[in-house]
Amino acid sequence: MEILTSGKLTKVKSRHEPGVSKQTGFTSPATHYLEPTIDLNQELVVNRDATFFVRVDGDTFKEHNILNKDVLIIDRSLPWNFDTLALVIQDGEFKIQRIPFGFSEEEFTVWGIITYIIHYAR
């Protein structure tokens, strides 16, 4: 027996790759399942390590449009400005208030800035 050629095995140069089928006729009612889901952490959180979620119990903060069962997204890494809605520590208790112009650090401590208020719909 005589060998005419020898060498390495080579990969096939053209392979069949599956593709997306072309839609014909009526659209499928399941096409919305192909869309990616919305990740609220990706959309609403800037600094994941410094962000906290707090659920409010009661209607004590109606003046700030914060109602019972709302969720507050609080970022501790953001700098505060005057008139910013924040979670503060005053007299050893957590409170929600806007930072007044000309406040001193002795009045209260800014714990974090409220970035979003998620309202409970029921």
Number of C-alpha atoms within 10 A of each C-alpha: 3 4 5 5 5 6 5 5 6 6 7 6 5 6 7 5 5 6 6 5 6 6 8 7 6 6 8 9 7 7 8 8 8 7 7 7 7 8 9 8 11 10 8 13 18 14 14 12 10 13 21 16 13 14 14 15 13 12 13 13 15 10 9 12 11 21 20 15 17 19 19 20 20 23 24 20 15 15 10 16 13 11 11 16 20 23 22 21 16 15 10 9 8 14 16 20 17 17 19 12 10 7 10 9 8 7 11 17 16 20 19 23 25 24 18 15 18 13 14 11 6 4
